[in-house]
Amino acid sequence: MLELLKEYKIISGLAAEYEMFPNQLQRWKSEATQKMHLIFIKDSDEAEKLQKKHESEAEDLTKQINN
């Protein structure tokens, strides 16, 4: 995710490297930039929910890739 936010590589390149769909990476990037400020809010339930959602999505995608 950090590579995506730093924009060292284009989305299509990252998608190919990690065997993901570019639109999924774009959605993650958009959501992260919109909600990044929540990281700095102490005791933020929203940030925790967002983290769990991303972890769940990543886990699901990993299972799909491995099948």
WODACOR-V776167 format. One record per run of one state. SS is the DSSP state (H for helix, E for strand, L for the rest). FROM is the first residue (numbers start at 0). LEN is the number of residues. If there is no record, write none. Layout:
BEGIN
ss=SS from=FROM len=LEN
ss=SS from=FROM len=LEN
END
This chain:
BEGIN
ss=L from=0 len=1
ss=H from=1 len=5
ss=L from=6 len=4
ss=H from=10 len=7
ss=L from=17 len=4
ss=H from=21 len=19
ss=L from=40 len=4
ss=H from=44 len=22
ss=L from=66 len=1
END
